[in-house]
Amino acid sequence: MTELELQSEYVMDFFCRRADGLGFREIKNNAVSPDLFIPANLYEFLKENSRKAWNNLLKKSEYNGDEQKLLRAIMDMIREKIEASANVAIFLNKNRTITFEGEILQLIYVSGSELRGDEDFNKNIFAAVEEMSYSFHHDAKKIFAFRPDLSFFVNGIFLGYAELKSNFTNQTAKTNGRNKIITDYLEAVWEYTKIANGNDVAQTLCRRMLRPFEKSIHLVTTDITDTYILRDPGQFFDEAKRGFQDNTISISSFRPVVEKVFKPLPIKQVEATDPRVRFEEAMRSLYSKKMIEKEILYYNFMAYTYKTVTSVVNGHKVQKKEYKDKTGRLICPRPKQKFGCDRIMERVQEFLDHENEPLYFINRLRAELQALNAPQDLIDRVVAERDSYCNNKYVYSLLLQYAAGFGKSNIIGWTALQLKDLRYKGEWVYNKILLVVDRLQLRDQLDSMILNMNIDKAMFVEATDQDTFVKALSDKRRIIVVNIQKFWELKKAIEKAGKDFKNMRVAFLIDEVHRSNTDDVHQEMYSAFDELQDIFDENGGFITRGFTKKNLIVGFTATPSDRVLARFGEFHRSTNFNQLWRPFDSYTMKEAIADGYILDPTKHIIPVSAKMYFELPNGVMQAITAAMNSGQEERVSFARKQIYENPDRMKAIAEFVVNRLLSLVYGKIRGTGKAMLAVSSIPIAIQYYKIIRRLISEKTASGTFAKYADAPVTIVYSDNQKYEKCSSMNGGVAEDKVIDNFKTAKNGLIIVVDKLQTGFDEPKLHTLFLDKEIRDINAIQTISRVNRKAKYKEECHIIDFSFGNVNEKNIRDAFAKFCGMVITDFDPLREKAIIQELYRELLSQPIYIKWFERYRSSVNNAEGNAQLCLDMDADIRAWIKNVMEAHTQYTQDLKAHSEETASTSDDDPAKALRKTIGRYNSLLVLLQGVIELDVQFKDAVFIDFWQRYCNIYRSLFEPQDSIGSIHTTFDGEIGLLVSDEVEIEELQEPDDDPANPKSKKNTGENRGGLASIFDILARLNATEQEREQEIQFYFARTNEFYKFLKSDGRFMAMLRSPNFSRDEIEKEYNKLAHPFFGHNFCD
């Protein structure tokens, strides 16, 4: 079958003739004008839909009833406007009606109007033309001509074209089709450069000549099996023109550059063996009437840069964004971006179609298992198991795993716009669309994107506090950007305002959903988001439990955790019936790197050992290494503190950072390179900030590096009462302005603690310095700050200063986990069984039996509760003291009578109870919103009772915040809320009991020096107070040891002299260290 036969007999049949086809009108190629109009279609549409205006224009003297003359004048105006627009979609979106000589003419109708639905939209004339000829003439000479296989029009206006290739003639879209389109475009550019010759400053000639390429919505090639799409070929014009003028490129040499963005079109039925199935899905996604409308209304917009200005309105300061300049750039979707948006909307339609079928997903799962010929007992068990999960039961959810740097913000914007306009059975589906973020930078990105998309300001608002949020929920504004961190206790604010939003249907679009629903229960986002959902919960339950309507959650992340997958992802059964959770859609880091959208941040991980520039004494290093290897959280944390807070180490690393910035980083990306330094704590960040600023100032005062004197060194962290305000460190400049200044500067360094390691988008960020340890989700999110592509940016660097350079392995392990689609076999039922066991254990505690019922009965009695709490506090303190003393005596008796006794628990009953409570709370948070839990497990009074125990325990033994603890508050209506101090499960400590002959500490090895301190600590009475005293003892002795070394003139002279070998220095060090340790640390 030839290409023409395939085109005429099958392709045009699908587009124009089949009842189940696309419904286009078939037009002969001789009906197309030289300037790319179908005059008959435009005439028909204008006359039928703007009849009064058309007749008024005909009466004017310059037309005198001549319809062809009038039509010609209108086409000339439309052509000029299209040529002045970025593409035809931008033109049609801005000019659904045009004003011509004082009369308003309708150019296109959109669907879903409140009064007429799709009635007007169906009046649009969509047309397809075979073998249309296009030629461009200049000075009466034909300069360029080509003949596309298929061309597409709406109401007589050219939209774009497609090239068809046939596998039957050994031609493919990938090779021959792309080659044809790219060659035609580059030939047109080549011919233009010859006739323009510097005389087309206004580019009028360029826009007219290249219109069929650069003003099309997209250019497509297909061979029925595979389809490829190219958008905005004009992005290559300047480079191609310059290359042709300088004779540095040819068409064949430049073609591969364009091929890099001429991408395959993704389809759902990728496994389909019938090419027709693949072709028809691809064509519907590109050319169905509603998809063309989406291209016009949503998928093409102009992006501008903005500045934030402050003005005074009615006596109040108001911030608003203004253009920095009006030179915008065309933004249109990458194939996978549009594919993801389209899939979301398709699934939402499925949700709506089956919303009144509570068992829809259960029955679908049953049918799938039956199709796999599963045994009936297995089907029943799996279905019952699935029915116990909250996923899609009370609130619909979709999870999308998209690579960091791929453009999630644009996808969120396109989805929000479509959800805003979505109608079902003649009504708006969603009352409000909430764009939920948890970082200032993410909020700012979405805010700018919404402005770029030309959303009516009356439809969009950014909620900056509770009052503006409540107001936005009450008025007609449909899209609300919400910074979740500002919205604790929203329900109380809404009740205070006398509002009720239970009957609203709301769509939540959550950027970085791994943060707002994290496995790390130290994060506040999780419960704040649940409270936000409950505002719109018609049943006022623990989570959104819609019955007459269901809300929608769409979560976006590059790094979905097991819990996020189970709560928002897709329940999936593999062919062996194993339970799996997976994202609804994914575009992974591996795919994004292969397609050239982002850089591979693991390609240049450079471990830099601090030993190269600074080294702690051997005794100290041995002690620190032993602590780090112990696996005990308190010892590890203490050892890290000794390493990362060492001032000499920080000074040495700062010297390295400054030297690399000035000699390498700032020169990258054609002299616009920037860097980020991520550290582990605020005081460390502040010290680095001061040292680096001083060093930069010294080195840029004169000479080669003077050109970098104005490159900013900035710092960003969350304000804490213990430390200076972040703004004061930056000269009184607010955080958003600091970030904006950094992004607009030519070069610069930004120092961060936890902020900006998620969602921060600065393509010129070339190098990431890491003086902290990162792993798993945090590792991927942090290194992805430098993976953005930019012109002239060829690579990105990760410089690792972590102790032992552990980040190199951590990053590669995390990348292996998250580079592809993340699938988990997380089993909530197993975790639920553990909660049940822990619950029974808590019920059996003597404290619970003695006090709980009295405590519950006194909750609503303020006077009685106060007295009972005092009595309960005294009794619990006495119980803790008694069981600890009994446990200590029991342990000592065992040691005294036998060295071969079985290993006993290091934890006394009081501490073991605290750990049980922590584990219970941790699992409760983990399973919230994932699986159905009986009400008694999350009873607010029950949890509050045990939190009071933890508070008492902590007050006795933990004068400072314990490692790994968070705080919980409760609301009788919404259940568990989590803030920054809830008791959680602690890490299990390894067996280091000195009484145990198998213990590592009794292997007979010599553990002299500072390492012995940790042995001493392990043998001491393990109360929190004594442990704190020993830590202070260690601090004091370490400082004494440093002073002792510095006081020895001979040793310090040997250190400074180049004439002594390392062995000689170490020998002298041992002579000094052994007596010191023997005097200070022996029992």
URTA-V482055 format. One record per pair of residues at least 4 apart in sequence whose C-alpha atoms are under 7 Angstrom apart, sorted by the first residue. I is the first residue (numbers start at 1). J is the second residue. Records with the same first field share a line. If there is no record, write none. Layout:
I=J, J
This chain:
1=5, 6, 168
2=6, 169
3=7, 165, 166
4=8
5=9
6=10, 11
7=11, 12
8=12
9=13
10=14
11=15
12=16
13=17, 18
14=18, 21, 22
15=21, 22, 23, 24
16=21, 22, 23, 24, 25, 26
17=21
22=288
24=126, 127, 128
25=126, 127, 128
26=127, 128, 129
27=31, 127, 128, 129
28=129
29=129, 130, 131, 132
31=38
32=36, 37, 38
33=37, 38
34=134
36=158
37=156, 157, 158
38=42, 156, 157
39=43, 156
40=44
41=45, 155, 156
42=46, 155, 156
43=47, 71
44=48
45=49, 155
46=50, 51, 105, 106
47=51, 54
49=106
50=54, 105, 106
51=55
52=56
53=57, 103, 104, 105
54=58
55=59
56=60
58=63, 64, 65, 66, 67
59=63, 64, 65
60=64
63=69, 70
66=70
67=71
68=72
69=73
70=74
71=75
72=76
73=77
74=78
75=79
76=80
77=81
78=82
79=83
80=84
81=85
82=87, 88, 91
83=207, 208, 211
85=90, 91
86=90, 215, 330
87=91, 214, 215, 216, 217
88=92, 159, 215, 216, 217
89=93, 217, 295, 296, 300
90=94, 296, 300, 301
91=95
92=96, 296
93=296, 297
96=106, 107, 108, 109
97=104, 105, 106, 107
98=104, 105, 106
99=103, 104, 105
100=104
108=124
109=120, 121, 124
110=121
111=117, 118, 121
112=117, 118, 423
113=117, 118
116=120
118=122
124=154, 155
125=154, 155
126=153, 154, 155
127=152, 153, 154
128=150, 151, 152, 153
129=150, 151, 152
130=149, 150, 151
131=147, 148, 149, 150
132=147, 148, 151
133=146, 147
134=145, 146, 147
135=142, 144, 145, 146
136=142, 143, 144, 145, 209
137=141, 142, 143
138=142, 143
143=191
144=188
148=161, 162, 163
149=162, 163, 164
150=161, 162, 163
151=160, 161, 162
152=158, 159, 160, 161
153=157, 158, 159
154=158, 159
159=216, 217
160=212, 216, 217, 218, 219
161=219, 220
162=219, 220, 221
163=177, 220, 221, 222
164=177, 221, 222, 223
165=171, 172, 173, 177, 222, 223
166=170, 171, 172, 223
167=171, 172, 223
171=176
172=176, 177, 223
173=177, 178, 221, 222, 223, 226, 227, 228
174=178, 228
175=179
176=180
177=181, 221
178=182, 221
179=183
180=184
181=185
182=186, 255
183=187, 251
184=188
185=189, 213
186=190, 251
187=191
188=192, 210
189=193, 241
190=194, 244
191=195
192=196, 206
193=197, 241, 245
196=200
200=204, 205
203=207
204=208
205=209
206=210
207=211
210=214
211=215
212=216
213=233
214=232, 233, 234
217=231
218=229, 230, 231
219=229, 230, 231
220=228, 229, 230
221=227, 228, 229
222=226, 227, 228
223=227
224=275, 276, 279
225=275, 278, 279
227=264, 265
228=262, 263, 264, 265
229=262, 263, 264, 265
230=261, 262, 263
236=240
237=241
238=242
239=243
240=244
241=245
242=246
243=247, 248, 249
244=248, 249, 250
249=253, 254
250=254
251=255
255=259
256=260
258=262
265=335
266=335, 336, 339
267=281, 282
269=278
272=277, 278
274=278
275=279
276=280
277=281
278=282
279=283
280=284
281=285
282=286
283=287
284=288
285=291
286=291, 292
287=291, 292
288=292
289=293
290=294
291=295
292=296
293=297
294=298, 299
295=299, 300
296=300
298=414
299=332, 333, 414
300=331, 332
301=330, 331, 332, 452, 453
302=328, 329, 330, 331, 452
303=328, 329, 330, 331, 452
304=323, 326, 327, 328, 329, 452
305=323, 324, 325
306=321, 322, 323, 324
307=321, 322, 323, 324
308=319, 320, 321, 322
309=319, 320, 321
310=317, 318, 319, 320
311=317, 318, 319
312=316, 317, 318
313=317, 318
333=337, 338
334=338
335=339
336=340
337=341, 411
338=342
339=343
340=344, 585
341=345, 411, 415
342=346
343=347
344=348
345=349
346=350
347=351
348=352
349=353
350=354
351=355
354=360
359=363
360=364
361=365
362=366, 383, 387
363=367
364=368
365=369
366=370, 379, 383
367=371
368=372
369=373, 374, 379
370=374
374=378, 379
375=379
376=380
377=381
378=382
379=383
380=384
381=385
382=386
383=387
384=388
388=931, 932
389=930, 931, 932
390=394, 929, 930, 931, 932
391=567, 568, 930
392=396, 397
394=544, 545, 546, 550
395=544, 545, 546, 550, 551, 552
396=550, 551, 552, 553
397=552, 553, 554, 568
398=553, 554, 555, 568, 569, 584
399=554, 555, 556, 568, 569, 583, 584
400=555, 556, 557, 583, 584, 585, 586
401=556, 557, 558, 559, 560, 583, 585, 586, 587, 588
402=406, 408, 556, 557, 558, 586, 587, 588
403=558, 587, 588, 589, 592
404=558, 784
405=598, 787, 788
406=592, 597, 598
407=411
408=412
409=413, 446
410=414, 449
411=415
412=416, 509
413=417, 449, 450
414=418
415=419
416=420, 433
417=421
418=422
419=430
420=430, 433, 478
422=428, 429
423=427, 428, 429
424=428, 429
430=505, 506, 507
431=478, 504, 505, 506
432=478, 479, 505, 506, 507
433=478, 479, 480, 506, 507, 508
434=479, 480, 481, 482, 507, 508, 509
435=480, 481, 482, 508, 509, 510
436=481, 482, 483, 484, 508, 509, 510, 511
437=442, 443, 482, 483, 484, 510, 511
438=483, 484, 485
439=443, 483
440=444
441=445, 759, 760
442=446, 759
443=447, 483
444=448
445=449
446=450
447=451
448=452
449=453
450=454, 455
451=455
455=459
456=460
458=477
459=476, 477, 478, 479
460=477, 478, 479, 480
461=477, 479, 480, 481
462=480, 481, 482
463=468, 469, 480, 481, 482
464=468
465=469, 486
466=470, 487, 490, 493
467=471
468=472
469=473
470=474, 494
471=475
472=477
484=525, 528, 529
485=525
487=528
488=528
489=493
490=494
491=495, 535
492=496
493=497
494=498, 499
495=499
501=535, 536
502=535, 536, 537, 538
503=536, 538
504=536
505=549, 550, 551
506=551, 552
507=551, 552, 553
508=552, 553, 554
509=553, 554, 555
510=554, 555, 556
511=555, 556, 557
512=556, 557
513=517, 555, 556, 557
514=518, 557, 559, 560, 561, 564
515=525
516=525, 526, 529
517=525, 526, 564
518=526
519=561, 563, 926
522=966, 980
524=528, 978, 979, 980
525=529
526=530
527=531, 977, 978
528=532
529=533
530=534, 543
531=535
533=537, 543, 544
534=540, 543, 544
537=541, 544, 545, 546
538=545, 546
539=545, 546
540=973
541=545, 973, 974
542=974, 975
543=929
546=550
559=777, 818
560=564, 565, 822
561=565
562=566, 824, 826
563=567, 926
564=568
565=569, 581, 582, 583
566=581, 930
567=929, 930
569=581, 582, 583, 584
570=581, 582, 583, 584
571=580, 581, 582
572=579, 580, 581
573=577, 578, 579, 580
574=578, 579
579=825
580=823, 824, 825
581=823, 824, 825
582=822, 823, 824
586=821
587=591, 592
588=592, 819, 820, 821
589=593, 819, 820
590=594, 819, 820
591=595
592=596, 597, 598
593=597, 598, 599, 600
597=789
598=787, 788, 789
599=787, 788, 789, 795
600=787
601=783, 784, 786, 787, 796, 797
604=796, 797, 798
605=797, 798, 799, 808
606=798, 799, 800
607=799, 800, 801, 805, 808
608=799, 800, 801
609=801, 805
610=614, 653, 801
611=615
613=652
614=649, 652
616=620, 621
617=621
618=622
619=623, 1009, 1010
620=624, 1010
621=625
622=626, 1011
623=627, 1010, 1011
624=628, 639
625=629
626=630, 1011
627=635, 636, 639
628=635, 636, 639
631=636, 989, 990
632=636, 989
633=637, 987
634=638
635=639
636=640
637=641
638=642
639=643
640=644
641=645
642=646
645=684
646=650
647=651
648=652
649=653
650=654, 688
651=655, 691
652=656
653=657
654=658, 688, 691, 692
655=659
656=660
657=661
658=662, 692, 696
659=663
660=664, 665
661=665, 666
662=666, 705
664=668
665=673, 674, 766, 767
666=671, 672, 673, 674, 747
667=671, 672, 673
668=672, 673
669=673, 792, 793
670=792
672=746, 747, 764
673=747, 764, 765, 766
674=747, 748, 749, 764, 765, 766, 767
675=748, 749, 750, 765, 766, 767, 768
676=749, 750, 751, 767, 768, 769
677=750, 751, 752, 768, 769, 770
678=751, 752, 753, 769, 770, 771, 772
679=684, 685, 752, 753, 770, 771, 772
680=753, 772
681=685, 753
682=686, 717, 753
683=687
684=688
685=689, 751, 752, 753
686=690
687=691
688=692
689=693, 715
690=694
691=695
692=696
693=697, 713
694=698
695=699
696=700
697=701, 709
699=705
700=705, 706, 708, 709
701=706, 709
702=706
711=745, 747, 748
712=742, 748, 749
713=748, 749, 750
714=730, 749, 750, 751
715=730, 750, 751, 752
716=726, 735, 751, 752, 755
717=726, 752, 753, 754, 755
719=725, 726
724=728
725=729
726=730
727=731, 732, 733, 734, 735
728=732
733=737, 738
734=738
735=739
736=740
737=741
738=742
739=743
740=744
741=745
742=748
743=762
756=760
757=781, 782, 785
758=781, 782
760=785
761=785
763=788, 789, 790
764=790
765=786
766=786, 796, 797
767=786, 796, 797, 798
768=786, 797, 798, 799
769=798, 799, 800
770=799, 800, 801, 802
771=800, 801, 802
772=802
773=802, 807
774=778, 779, 807, 810
775=779, 810, 811, 814
776=780, 814
777=781, 814
778=782
779=783, 811, 814
780=784, 811, 814, 815
786=796
787=796
789=793
800=805, 807
801=805
802=806, 807
806=810
807=811
808=812
809=813
810=814
811=815
812=816
813=817
814=818
815=819
818=822
827=831
828=832, 927, 931
829=833
830=834
831=835
832=836
833=837
834=838
835=839, 920, 923
836=840
837=841
838=842, 916, 920
839=843
840=844
841=845
843=848
844=849
845=849
846=850
847=851
848=852
851=855
852=856
853=857
854=858
855=859
856=941
858=864, 865
859=865
861=865
862=866
863=867
864=868
865=869
866=870
867=871
868=872
869=873
870=874
871=875
872=876
873=877
874=878
875=879
876=880
877=881
878=882
879=883
880=884, 910
881=885
882=886
883=887, 908, 909, 910
884=888, 908, 910
885=889
886=890
887=891, 908
888=892
889=893
890=894
891=895
892=896
893=897
894=898, 901
895=899, 995
899=995
903=996
907=911, 912
908=912
909=913
910=914
911=915
912=916
913=917
914=918, 950
915=919, 985, 986
916=920
917=921, 946, 983
918=922, 983, 984, 985
919=923, 984, 985
920=924
921=925, 984
922=926, 984, 985
923=927
924=928
927=931
933=937
935=939
938=975
939=943
940=944, 970, 972, 975, 976
941=945
942=946
943=947
944=948
945=949
946=950
947=951
948=952
949=953
950=954, 983
951=955
952=956
953=957
954=958
955=959
957=1023, 1024, 1025
958=962, 1024
964=986
965=981, 982, 983, 984
966=979, 980, 981, 982, 983, 984
967=978, 979, 980, 981, 982, 983
968=977, 978, 979, 981, 982
969=976, 977, 978
970=975, 976, 977
971=975, 976
978=982
991=999
992=999, 1000, 1001
993=999
994=999, 1001, 1002, 1019
997=1002
1007=1011, 1012
1008=1012
1009=1074, 1077
1012=1016
1013=1017
1014=1018
1015=1019
1016=1020
1017=1030
1022=1026, 1027
1023=1027
1024=1028
1025=1029
1026=1030
1027=1031
1028=1032
1029=1033
1030=1034
1031=1035
1032=1036
1033=1037
1034=1038
1035=1039
1036=1040
1037=1041
1038=1042
1039=1043
1040=1044
1041=1045
1042=1046
1043=1047
1044=1048
1046=1052
1048=1052
1049=1053
1050=1054
1051=1055, 1068
1052=1056
1053=1057
1054=1060, 1065
1055=1065
1060=1064, 1065
1061=1065
1062=1066
1063=1067
1064=1068
1065=1069
1066=1070
1067=1071
1068=1072
1069=1073
1070=1074
1072=1076
1073=1077
1074=1078
1075=1079
1076=1080
1077=1081
1078=1082
